[in-house]
Structures are given as structure tokens and as C-alpha cells.
Amino acid sequence: MPSEKIGEYEVECSAVELIGAPGWVAHLAIYGHSHNPMHRNNVFPDQRVSLDAVFPTKEEAEAEAHRVALTMLTPNSNGPSEH
């Protein structure tokens, strides 16, 4: 899934295939504004989210990462928080 802007943040939702078992897990990275166009300000490093969930398809895992990103970046929040 390509990166997208949510508010002032750049979000990358991805899926990683499990090794040795069927399924995919959701990964998320969130970047904030940077004054240097060659550098992204990593505010939520790429990591697995929804730790107990394994998805049958890559698309479902990416959709879950996107859902978590939206939850983290709601207008009432103070920016990224860990899930």
C-alpha cells in the first residue's frame, strides 16, 4: 500500500507474510513533518500492530494497519500513541 497523508502525518501501512505459518501481519509507520525534504521525521517506527491478529490476505493486513493509523491520528488525539 502506498504511503498517504493523514492530517500532518505521512502514514505507511504494510503487511508482512509469516514464515512457517500461513497468514499476514499488519505493520505501520508514521512520519511527521521535517524541514529537510531528504529526511522524514519518524514518530512511530515501522512495527507490527494488532499483535494478536493474523490475516488471511495481504490486503486485510494492510487494511488493519490503516484502521490503527486512523485510530491513532484522530482529531482528538495528541498525535501518535502506541497500540
N, C-alpha and C positions, 0 to 999 in steps of 0.2 A: 504494500500500500504506500503510495507516495506521501511525503510529508504535507501537512496542511497547517494553516494558521487558525488558531482559536484564540480570539482576543489578541493580546500582545505576544502570545507564545507560538512557537513552531513545534508541532507535535509529529512524532514518527511512531506509527503503530505497525507492529510486525508480528510474525508468527515463526516459531522455531519448531521444527519437527523433532519429536522424541527419538532417541536412539535406543533400540532394543525393545520398543513397545510402540503400538500404533497410536497415532494422535499428534496433536499440535498444542503448543502452549502460547499464551499471549505475552508479548513484550511491548514495552512502552518507553519512549524517551521524550523529554520535554526540554526545549531550549528557550531561553529568554532573550531579550534584546541585547545586542552588543554594538558598541560603537565602531568596531573593526569588522568590515564586511568579510574578512577572511577567517573570522573566528566566531564560533557560536558559543553562547553562554549556557552551559549545561546546568540546568536547575533540577532536573530529575534524570539521573543517568539511566541509560538503557538497562532495563531489568525486567524480569518476569513479574507480571501482575496476575491477580486471581490465582493464587498459588495452588489451590486445591482443584482447579479446573483443568481438564484435558479435553480438547475439542476434536471432533472427527475430521474437520477440514481446516485448511489454512485460512479460508475466508471467515469462518466462525471465530477463530482465534484472533484475527485482526479486528473483527467487529467488537469483540470483548475488550481488547486494548483501547479501542476508540471510545467505548462506553465508559471505561475507567477514566480516560483522559477528560471526557466531558464532565464526569462527576468531580474530578479534581479541580477543574477550571471553571466552575460555576461562578456567576457574578457575585454570589455571597461569600465566596471563599477568599482567602488571603494569598492565593497563588497555589502552587503545587504542594501537596502533602502526601505522605507515604500511604499506600494501601497495602 
